[in-house]
Amino acid sequence: MGPHSAEDVEESAISRLVLWNIDLTLLDVGRVMRAAYAEAFEKVTGEPLVYLTSAAGRTDSEMFFEFCARNYVDVEPDSDTLAEFLAALEESFAHRSDELLAKGRAMPGAAASLAAVANMPDTVQTVVSGSTRANATAKLVAFGLDTYLNLAIGGFGSVNYPKSSLIQSIRLHAAGEGGPVYSEEETVLITDSVPDVRAALIGGAVPITVLSGSETEGRLRDAGARFVLPDLQDPRAVMTAVAQAAS
């Protein structure tokens, strides 16, 4: 075993479900995503996307309705227009897939930390993302991060539910039909944002945070973060936080 072996971390006899936020936790493709949002929004509404909104903690479905409210469009933002927007967003993002490596980056230590957690005993890891399944997968594949994750059980913004509901759904169904339900104490969410911390507490997961976004340690702890890591560059620290959180 290497220096970041799971054997280096004291383990307890418990199964663990580790959920990862993607954007600004594992990678940053914000420039590409913003361009795709703008193109898809104008295609569906006929109006330019002048006023953006923060993506932290939000799904693409939630962002579309907020875009409509902030940009004063005449289109009725119902379930049909939402479906059109998500389809257009996936198409716009797919057209920009060759820009991901040039204009984006994996967060330092992301691959090593994912690999370390993947080697922890009785641990399953996946993502809970505001992006649609197709876009979230494309992001991860571009940087080779998908290989460490079970994306089949992930939660994505393809459906019009808040992240807290996605977290709860993953926890209840990750083990498969007839399998055990992961308890709140066995489930952790690793993220960089205050809204995600709140979603974890509502959805039933212990929040572990990383100072890779714009939040301060104080704001993350005040929101309820159990652990605050400076970054993902110490896989042992990530494993220790996961082991202590889900115990």
SERO-4910 file (N, C-alpha, C, O; in steps of 0.05 Angstrom, whole numbers):
BEGIN
 pado doro    nc1    nc2    nc3   cac1   cac2   cac3    cc1    cc2    cc3    oc1    oc2    oc3
  Met    A     17    -24      0      0      0      0     18     25      0     39     25     11
  Gly    A      8     46    -13     23     71    -15     20     88     10      7     80     29
  Pro    A     31    112      9     30    130     32      2    139     39     -2    148     62
  His    A    -16    137     20    -43    146     26    -62    123     27    -86    125     20
  Ser    A    -52    100     36    -68     76     37    -91     79     57    -89     93     77
  Ala    A   -113     65     51   -136     66     69   -129     53     95   -141     58    116
  Glu    A   -108     35     95   -100     22    120    -87     41    139    -84     35    163
  Asp    A    -79     65    129    -67     85    147    -88     98    164    -81    111    184
  Val    A   -113     96    157   -134    109    171   -149     89    189   -157     67    179
  Glu    A   -153     96    214   -168     78    231   -196     75    221   -210     95    217
  Glu    A   -205     50    218   -231     44    206   -250     34    228   -241     21    247
  Ser    A   -275     40    224   -296     28    241   -313     10    224   -314     13    200
  Ala    A   -326     -9    237   -342    -28    222   -368    -16    213   -389    -20    226
  Ile    A   -367      0    192   -391     14    183   -389     18    153   -367     23    142
  Ser    A   -411     15    139   -412     21    110   -414     51    107   -427     65    123
  Arg    A   -403     62     86   -403     90     82   -413     97     54   -406     83     34
  Leu    A   -428    118     52   -437    129     26   -425    157     24   -433    175     40
  Val    A   -408    162      6   -394    188      3   -405    201    -23   -402    191    -45
  Leu    A   -417    225    -19   -428    240    -41   -409    264    -46   -401    277    -27
  Trp    A   -404    269    -71   -386    292    -78   -402    312    -94   -416    305   -113
  Asn    A   -400    338    -87   -408    359   -105   -387    360   -127   -364    353   -122
  Ile    A   -395    370   -150   -376    370   -173   -363    398   -176   -339    400   -173
  Asp    A   -379    418   -182   -368    444   -190   -356    459   -166   -368    463   -146
  Leu    A   -331    466   -170   -313    480   -151   -306    462   -127   -291    472   -109
  Thr    A   -315    437   -127   -305    418   -107   -285    399   -120   -263    396   -111
  Leu    A   -294    387   -143   -276    369   -157   -264    382   -182   -241    375   -190
  Leu    A   -278    401   -194   -268    414   -219   -281    441   -223   -300    448   -209
  Asp    A   -270    456   -242   -281    483   -248   -282    486   -278   -262    489   -291
  Val    A   -306    485   -289   -311    490   -317   -332    512   -320   -348    512   -338
  Gly    A   -330    531   -302   -350    553   -301   -352    569   -326   -374    577   -334
  Arg    A   -330    574   -339   -330    591   -364   -346    576   -386   -362    589   -400
  Val    A   -342    551   -388   -356    535   -409   -386    533   -402   -403    535   -419
  Met    A   -391    529   -376   -419    525   -367   -435    551   -371   -458    550   -380
  Arg    A   -423    573   -365   -437    599   -368   -444    604   -397   -466    614   -403
  Ala    A   -426    598   -415   -432    601   -444   -455    583   -453   -471    591   -469
  Ala    A   -455    559   -442   -477    540   -449   -503    549   -438   -524    547   -451
  Tyr    A   -503    560   -413   -528    571   -402   -539    593   -420   -563    593   -426
  Ala    A   -522    611   -428   -531    634   -443   -542    626   -470   -563    635   -478
  Glu    A   -529    608   -483   -538    599   -509   -565    584   -507   -583    589   -523
  Ala    A   -567    566   -488   -592    551   -484   -615    568   -476   -638    565   -486
  Phe    A   -610    587   -458   -631    605   -449   -642    622   -472   -667    625   -475
  Glu    A   -625    633   -488   -634    650   -510   -649    633   -531   -668    642   -543
  Lys    A   -640    609   -535   -653    591   -555   -681    585   -546   -699    584   -563
  Val    A   -686    581   -520   -712    573   -511   -731    596   -506   -755    595   -511
  Thr    A   -720    619   -496   -737    642   -489   -737    664   -510   -755    680   -510
  Gly    A   -717    664   -527   -715    686   -546   -703    711   -535   -701    731   -548
  Glu    A   -695    710   -510   -683    733   -496   -655    727   -487   -649    704   -480
  Pro    A   -637    747   -487   -610    742   -478   -609    738   -448   -625    749   -433
  Leu    A   -590    722   -439   -586    718   -410   -568    740   -400   -543    737   -401
  Val    A   -580    761   -390   -564    784   -381   -556    781   -352   -533    786   -345
  Tyr    A   -575    772   -336   -570    770   -307   -567    740   -299   -585    724   -302
  Leu    A   -544    734   -290   -538    706   -281   -545    704   -251   -554    723   -238
  Thr    A   -542    680   -241   -547    675   -213   -526    655   -203   -514    641   -219
  Ser    A   -522    654   -177   -502    635   -166   -511    607   -170   -534    600   -166
  Ala    A   -493    589   -178   -499    561   -182   -496    545   -157   -503    522   -156
  Ala    A   -484    557   -136   -478    543   -111   -503    531    -99   -522    546    -92
  Gly    A   -504    505    -96   -527    492    -83   -551    489   -100   -571    477    -91
  Arg    A   -551    500   -124   -575    500   -141   -573    479   -163   -551    472   -172
  Thr    A   -596    468   -171   -596    451   -194   -601    468   -219   -610    491   -217
  Asp    A   -596    456   -243   -601    471   -267   -631    478   -270   -638    499   -282
  Ser    A   -648    461   -260   -677    466   -261   -683    491   -244   -698    509   -254
  Glu    A   -673    493   -220   -677    516   -203   -666    541   -216   -678    563   -215
  Met    A   -643    539   -229   -630    562   -241   -646    572   -264   -647    596   -269
  Phe    A   -658    554   -280   -674    563   -303   -697    581   -294   -702    602   -306
  Phe    A   -711    573   -273   -734    589   -263   -724    616   -252   -737    636   -255
  Glu    A   -700    616   -240   -690    641   -230   -680    659   -252   -683    683   -252
  Phe    A   -668    646   -273   -661    662   -297   -685    676   -308   -684    700   -315
  Cys    A   -707    661   -310   -732    673   -322   -741    696   -305   -749    717   -316
  Ala    A   -741    693   -279   -750    715   -261   -732    739   -262   -742    762   -262
  Arg    A   -706    735   -264   -687    757   -263   -685    771   -290   -678    795   -291
  Asn    A   -691    757   -311   -687    768   -338   -714    777   -351   -714    785   -374
  Tyr    A   -735    775   -336   -761    786   -345   -770    777   -373   -776    793   -390
  Val    A   -770    751   -377   -778    740   -403   -808    736   -404   -821    734   -383
  Asp    A   -819    736   -428   -847    733   -433   -855    703   -433   -879    697   -431
  Val    A   -836    685   -435   -842    657   -436   -851    647   -408   -840    655   -388
  Glu    A   -872    631   -408   -882    619   -383   -863    597   -374   -860    577   -388
  Pro    A   -849    600   -352   -830    580   -343   -843    555   -331   -843    552   -306
  Asp    A   -855    538   -347   -868    514   -337   -851    490   -342   -828    492   -351
  Ser    A   -862    466   -337   -847    442   -340   -839    436   -368   -818    424   -373
  Asp    A   -855    445   -387   -848    440   -415   -824    458   -424   -806    448   -437
  Thr    A   -825    483   -416   -802    501   -423   -777    492   -408   -755    495   -418
  Leu    A   -780    482   -384   -757    472   -369   -745    449   -384   -720    448   -387
  Ala    A   -761    430   -394   -751    407   -408   -736    417   -434   -715    406   -441
  Glu    A   -747    437   -447   -734    447   -471   -707    460   -464   -687    456   -478
  Phe    A   -706    474   -442   -682    487   -433   -660    466   -426   -637    469   -435
  Leu    A   -667    445   -411   -648    425   -404   -637    411   -428   -613    404   -429
  Ala    A   -654    405   -448   -645    392   -472   -626    411   -488   -606    402   -498
  Ala    A   -634    436   -489   -617    455   -503   -590    459   -489   -570    463   -501
  Leu    A   -591    458   -462   -567    462   -446   -548    438   -451   -524    442   -454
  Glu    A   -558    414   -452   -541    391   -457   -529    393   -485   -506    386   -489
  Glu    A   -545    402   -504   -535    405   -532   -513    426   -533   -492    422   -545
  Ser    A   -517    449   -520   -498    470   -520   -472    462   -506   -450    468   -515
  Phe    A   -475    447   -484   -451    439   -469   -436    418   -485   -411    418   -485
  Ala    A   -450    400   -498   -437    379   -514   -420    391   -537   -399    381   -543
  His    A   -430    413   -549   -416    427   -570   -390    439   -560   -372    445   -575
  Arg    A   -388    443   -534   -365    456   -522   -347    436   -507   -329    444   -492
  Ser    A   -351    411   -511   -336    391   -496   -306    392   -500   -290    386   -483
  Asp    A   -298    401   -525   -270    404   -530   -257    428   -517   -233    431   -518
  Glu    A   -274    445   -504   -263    468   -490   -258    463   -460   -245    479   -447
  Leu    A   -267    440   -450   -266    435   -422   -237    435   -411   -232    448   -390
  Leu    A   -219    421   -424   -192    420   -414   -177    446   -418   -160    454   -402
  Ala    A   -184    461   -440   -170    486   -445   -180    508   -426   -164    525   -418
  Lys    A   -206    509   -420   -217    530   -404   -224    522   -376   -233    539   -360
  Gly    A   -221    497   -369   -228    487   -343   -204    473   -330   -182    472   -341
  Arg    A   -208    463   -306   -187    450   -291   -199    431   -270   -221    437   -260
  Ala    A   -185    410   -264   -191    394   -241   -180    408   -216   -158    420   -218
  Met    A   -194    407   -194   -184    420   -170   -160    404   -160   -159    380   -162
  Pro    A   -139    418   -149   -115    404   -140   -121    382   -120   -135    387   -100
  Gly    A   -112    358   -126   -115    336   -108   -141    320   -112   -146    300    -98
  Ala    A   -158    329   -131   -184    316   -134   -182    287   -141   -194    270   -129
  Ala    A   -165    281   -161   -162    253   -170   -151    235   -148   -160    213   -143
  Ala    A   -130    246   -134   -117    230   -113   -137    225    -90   -137    203    -78
  Ser    A   -152    245    -83   -171    242    -61   -194    223    -68   -203    206    -52
  Leu    A   -204    224    -93   -224    206   -102   -213    177   -101   -227    159    -93
  Ala    A   -189    174   -111   -177    147   -111   -173    136    -83   -178    113    -78
  Ala    A   -165    154    -64   -161    146    -36   -187    137    -23   -188    116    -10
  Val    A   -208    153    -27   -234    146    -15   -245    121    -28   -258    104    -14
  Ala    A   -241    117    -54   -250     93    -68   -238     68    -56   -250     46    -57
  Asn    A   -214     70    -44   -200     47    -33   -207     42     -4   -198     23      8
  Met    A   -224     59      8   -232     55     36   -251     31     37   -269     29     20
  Pro    A   -249     14     57   -266    -10     59   -296     -2     62   -302     18     75
  Asp    A   -313    -18     49   -342    -14     53   -351     14     47   -369     25     61
  Thr    A   -339     26     26   -346     53     19   -355     55    -10   -341     45    -28
  Val    A   -377     68    -14   -387     74    -41   -387    104    -45   -395    119    -27
  Gln    A   -378    113    -68   -378    142    -72   -390    148    -99   -387    134   -119
  Thr    A   -405    170    -99   -419    180   -123   -420    210   -122   -407    222   -105
  Val    A   -437    222   -139   -439    251   -139   -468    259   -135   -487    245   -141
  Val    A   -471    283   -124   -497    297   -124   -492    324   -137   -478    341   -125
  Ser    A   -504    328   -160   -496    351   -177   -521    366   -186   -542    354   -191
  Gly    A   -519    392   -188   -540    408   -199   -542    405   -229   -562    413   -241
  Ser    A   -521    395   -242   -521    391   -271   -537    367   -279   -542    349   -262
  Thr    A   -546    366   -304   -559    342   -314   -540    319   -314   -515    323   -313
  Arg    A   -550    295   -316   -533    271   -316   -513    273   -338   -489    267   -334
  Ala    A   -522    280   -362   -504    281   -385   -481    301   -381   -458    295   -387
  Asn    A   -488    325   -372   -468    346   -368   -449    340   -345   -425    344   -347
  Ala    A   -460    329   -323   -443    322   -301   -423    300   -309   -400    302   -302
  Thr    A   -433    280   -324   -415    259   -333   -394    269   -351   -370    261   -349
  Ala    A   -401    287   -370   -382    298   -389   -360    313   -374   -336    311   -382
  Lys    A   -367    328   -354   -347    342   -338   -327    323   -325   -303    327   -327
  Leu    A   -337    303   -312   -320    284   -298   -303    268   -317   -279    263   -312
  Val    A   -315    259   -340   -299    243   -359   -276    260   -371   -255    249   -375
  Ala    A   -281    285   -376   -261    302   -388   -235    303   -371   -213    305   -382
  Phe    A   -238    301   -345   -215    302   -327   -208    275   -315   -191    273   -297
  Gly    A   -220    253   -326   -214    226   -317   -222    220   -288   -211    203   -275
  Leu    A   -242    235   -278   -251    231   -250   -274    211   -247   -280    202   -225
  Asp    A   -286    204   -270   -309    186   -269   -302    158   -260   -320    144   -250
  Thr    A   -277    150   -264   -270    122   -259   -271    115   -229   -272     91   -222
  Tyr    A   -271    135   -211   -272    130   -183   -300    130   -171   -303    126   -147
  Leu    A   -320    135   -188   -347    141   -178   -367    122   -190   -365    113   -213
  Asn    A   -388    116   -174   -410    100   -184   -432    120   -193   -449    128   -177
  Leu    A   -431    128   -218   -449    149   -227   -478    138   -231   -497    154   -233
  Ala    A   -481    112   -232   -508    101   -236   -526    107   -213   -551    108   -216
  Ile    A   -515    112   -189   -532    118   -165   -531    147   -158   -541    155   -137
  Gly    A   -519    164   -175   -516    192   -169   -543    208   -170   -563    198   -180
  Gly    A   -542    233   -160   -565    251   -162   -558    274   -179   -537    286   -177
  Phe    A   -576    281   -198   -570    301   -218   -593    321   -221   -616    315   -214
  Gly    A   -586    344   -233   -606    365   -237   -624    360   -261   -638    378   -270
  Ser    A   -623    336   -272   -641    328   -294   -670    328   -285   -688    331   -301
  Val    A   -675    325   -259   -702    326   -248   -705    351   -231   -686    362   -220
  Asn    A   -730    360   -229   -735    386   -216   -740    382   -186   -761    386   -176
  Tyr    A   -718    374   -173   -718    371   -144   -694    386   -132   -673    388   -146
  Pro    A   -696    397   -108   -673    410    -96   -652    389    -88   -657    365    -87
  Lys    A   -628    399    -83   -606    381    -77   -612    364    -51   -603    341    -49
  Ser    A   -626    376    -32   -632    361     -8   -648    336    -14   -643    315     -2
  Ser    A   -666    338    -33   -682    315    -41   -665    295    -56   -669    270    -53
  Leu    A   -647    304    -72   -629    286    -87   -612    270    -67   -608    246    -71
  Ile    A   -602    284    -47   -585    271    -26   -601    249    -12   -592    227     -9
  Gln    A   -625    256     -4   -642    236     10   -648    213     -8   -648    190      1
  Ser    A   -654    218    -34   -661    196    -52   -637    177    -56   -640    153    -56
  Ile    A   -613    188    -59   -589    172    -62   -586    154    -38   -581    130    -40
  Arg    A   -588    167    -14   -584    152     11   -604    129     14   -596    107     23
  Leu    A   -628    133      5   -649    113      8   -646     90    -12   -655     68     -7
  His    A   -635     96    -36   -636     77    -57   -608     67    -67   -607     50    -85
  Ala    A   -586     78    -56   -560     71    -67   -553     42    -65   -539     31    -82
  Ala    A   -563     28    -44   -557      0    -41   -573    -18    -59   -568    -42    -59
  Gly    A   -591     -7    -74   -607    -23    -93   -632    -34    -80   -635    -33    -55
  Glu    A   -650    -45    -97   -675    -55    -87   -671    -78    -67   -657    -97    -73
  Gly    A   -683    -75    -44   -680    -96    -24   -655    -93     -7   -651   -107     13
  Gly    A   -637    -74    -14   -613    -70      1   -618    -52     25   -639    -39     27
  Pro    A   -598    -50     43   -601    -33     66   -602     -3     59   -590      5     39
  Val    A   -615     12     75   -615     41     72   -592     53     86   -587     46    110
  Tyr    A   -577     71     73   -555     84     87   -566    104    106   -583    121     99
  Ser    A   -558    103    131   -567    121    151   -554    149    147   -535    151    132
  Glu    A   -565    169    162   -553    195    160   -524    195    171   -508    211    162
  Glu    A   -519    178    190   -492    177    202   -472    162    184   -448    165    187
  Glu    A   -482    148    164   -465    133    146   -460    148    120   -445    139    102
  Thr    A   -473    171    117   -472    186     92   -458    213     96   -464    227    115
  Val    A   -440    220     78   -426    246     79   -428    259     52   -430    246     31
  Leu    A   -429    286     53   -427    302     28   -403    319     30   -398    333     49
  Ile    A   -386    318      9   -362    334      7   -368    357    -13   -374    351    -36
  Thr    A   -366    382     -4   -373    405    -20   -357    429    -12   -341    429      6
  Asp    A   -362    451    -27   -348    476    -21   -367    498    -14   -358    521     -8
  Ser    A   -394    493    -13   -413    515    -11   -431    513     13   -438    491     22
  Val    A   -439    536     23   -458    537     45   -485    525     38   -497    510     54
  Pro    A   -497    532     14   -522    520      7   -522    489      7   -541    476     15
  Asp    A   -499    478     -2   -497    449     -2   -495    438     27   -506    416     32
  Val    A   -482    452     45   -481    443     73   -510    442     84   -517    423     97
  Arg    A   -526    462     78   -553    463     87   -569    440     75   -586    427     88
  Ala    A   -565    435     49   -579    413     35   -571    386     47   -588    368     50
  Ala    A   -546    383     55   -537    358     68   -551    353     94   -560    331    100
  Leu    A   -554    374    110   -567    371    136   -596    365    133   -608    350    149
  Ile    A   -609    376    112   -637    369    107   -640    341     95   -658    326    103
  Gly    A   -623    334     77   -625    309     63   -614    285     78   -618    262     70
  Gly    A   -599    290     99   -589    269    116   -561    260    109   -556    236    103
  Ala    A   -542    279    110   -514    272    105   -497    290    122   -504    313    128
  Val    A   -474    280    131   -455    296    146   -438    313    127   -425    302    109
  Pro    A   -438    340    130   -423    357    111   -394    358    118   -385    365    140
  Ile    A   -378    352     97   -349    357     98   -344    378     76   -352    376     54
  Thr    A   -329    399     83   -326    421     64   -297    426     57   -278    419     72
  Val    A   -293    438     34   -267    445     23   -266    474     16   -285    484      4
  Leu    A   -245    488     23   -243    517     18   -233    522    -11   -213    535    -15
  Ser    A   -248    511    -30   -240    514    -58   -258    534    -73   -252    542    -95
  Gly    A   -280    541    -60   -298    561    -73   -294    588    -60   -271    596    -55
  Ser    A   -315    603    -57   -313    630    -46   -320    633    -17   -319    655     -6
  Glu    A   -328    611     -4   -336    612     24   -313    613     43   -291    603     37
  Thr    A   -318    624     66   -298    624     88   -302    601    106   -324    589    107
  Glu    A   -282    594    122   -285    572    141   -307    579    161   -323    561    169
  Gly    A   -308    604    170   -328    612    190   -357    608    179   -374    598    194
  Arg    A   -362    616    154   -388    613    143   -396    584    140   -419    576    144
  Leu    A   -377    568    132   -382    539    128   -388    526    155   -407    509    157
  Arg    A   -373    533    175   -378    521    202   -404    531    214   -419    515    226
  Asp    A   -410    556    210   -436    567    220   -459    553    206   -480    550    219
  Ala    A   -456    545    181   -478    532    167   -481    503    176   -503    491    172
  Gly    A   -460    492    189   -463    465    200   -442    445    190   -445    421    194
  Ala    A   -421    455    176   -400    437    166   -386    423    190   -378    437    209
  Arg    A   -383    397    188   -370    382    210   -340    385    207   -326    387    227
  Phe    A   -330    385    183   -301    387    178   -297    408    156   -313    410    137
  Val    A   -275    423    158   -268    442    137   -239    437    129   -220    440    146
  Leu    A   -234    429    104   -208    423     95   -198    446     77   -214    458     63
  Pro    A   -172    452     77   -162    474     61   -165    468     31   -170    486     15
  Asp    A   -162    443     23   -164    434     -5   -165    404     -5   -169    391     16
  Leu    A   -161    391    -28   -161    362    -31   -133    350    -35   -130    327    -43
  Gln    A   -113    367    -29    -86    358    -35    -74    339    -15    -52    328    -19
  Asp    A    -88    333      7    -79    314     27   -100    292     28   -118    293     44
  Pro    A    -97    271     12   -117    249     11   -121    236     38   -143    228     45
  Arg    A   -100    235     54   -102    223     81   -121    240     98   -138    229    113
  Ala    A   -119    266     96   -137    283    111   -166    280    102   -185    280    119
  Val    A   -170    276     76   -197    272     66   -208    245     77   -231    244     86
  Met    A   -192    224     76   -200    198     86   -206    199    116   -226    188    125
  Thr    A   -190    214    130   -194    216    159   -220    230    165   -235    221    183
  Ala    A   -226    251    150   -251    266    154   -275    248    147   -295    248    162
  Val    A   -273    232    126   -295    214    119   -298    193    140   -321    187    148
  Ala    A   -276    181    150   -278    160    170   -290    171    196   -305    157    209
  Gln    A   -283    195    204   -293    206    229   -322    216    226   -337    215    245
  Ala    A   -329    226    202   -356    236    198   -376    213    197   -397    214    209
  Ala    A   -369    192    182   -388    169    179   -380    148    199   -369    127    191
  Ser    A   -386    152    224   -379    133    244   -398    135    267   -396    121    287
***
